[in-house]
């Protein structure tokens, strides 16, 4: 039997925030993968090393976690007042599935840097020294992100002293502005609160009625109280990810919440939409020790948040979920706001498994409807490797 040789595709492996992913320019992909569809999905699955029944992604670039099984495709933007179009694909680890339903807030921090280095931003918009403002069109959700990327000597400045919990080494700070983060294409006509309420009674078989805040901001997210599901909010990954009953419980909350949010019509459809919605649980501040051994004092945070991503407790916090946290904290009466002491806050610092994170948002209410102009947070990004990825020549042609 004849076997086709491997092909190589120009790619860059980058860290953005607390995630890693393989970045491509759209023009560098094989022609069949330059458009959405089975060929593109098959190519990205093979690059990452999925589906892998061993759950390790040994034969690909993935790192066997939701934070490291990610792909990004960028192109010059045809949209007015934008520099680059950003498409994110969350690759399942053990299934042949690429989820295009949401954004990655962490990798958003790397988009501006990659776009500048890849020649996707007009050179006239890049200062010799200073801050480059990269206008990003997030194509998955139809939203604008503004990245403030430091530039030295005409090139992206990646090194610095900005520290981000969940990332071992310091780097240059990249500030992100998520403009009008409430989703427009999700749920009940695009409302920030698709049920019309800041807190709902969510009926989950086996659990009963749970109080839940279901919000479309950054990414569709379902917030519940930690105490209501038997947790304190100080848990680390091992407390949940090794517990099949806990993981099944969170998936049940996610599936039934997705139906209430109008994202799916039946709970069985949740399996085809793994990236969204997210489920997070909140609690008032408490002392705990982070996964790195760093002590986090209750007095240094406004609340505790733990979030699930692709069926597992996240090791830190997804950037898009941080946007949801900041937005919900700014709106009185949400479970997030109540956990932070009540009222609306323009910014909160929350505790997550790896440490703390600050996110800001300003909410306004007009005619009973809430809106948020933008949410702001700082991350960092760095190129880890650049060159080509290689995959078997027939890896995507058979699809």
Secondary structure, DSSP 8 states (H G I E B T S, - for coil): -----EEEEEEEEEEETTEEEEEEEGGGS-GGGSSSSHHHHHHHHHHHT-S-TTSS-TTSS--SSTTSSEEEEEEE--STT-SEEEEEEEE-SSSS-EE-SS--HHHHHHHHHHHHHTT-S-GGGS-SSEEEEEEEEETTTTEEEEEEEEEETTEE----SB--TT-SS-B-EEEEEEET-B-SSSTTTT-SSTTS-SSEEEEETTTEEEEEEEEEBSSEEEEEETGGGT--S---THHHHT-HHHHHHHHHHHHHHHHHTTS-SSGGGGGG--SSSEEEEEEE---EE-TTS-EE-GGG-SEEEEEEETTEE-SS--HHHHHHHHHHHTSTTSHHHHHTTSS--SEEEEEETTEEEEEEEEEEEETTEEEEEEEEEEEEEEEEEEEEEEEETTTTTT-
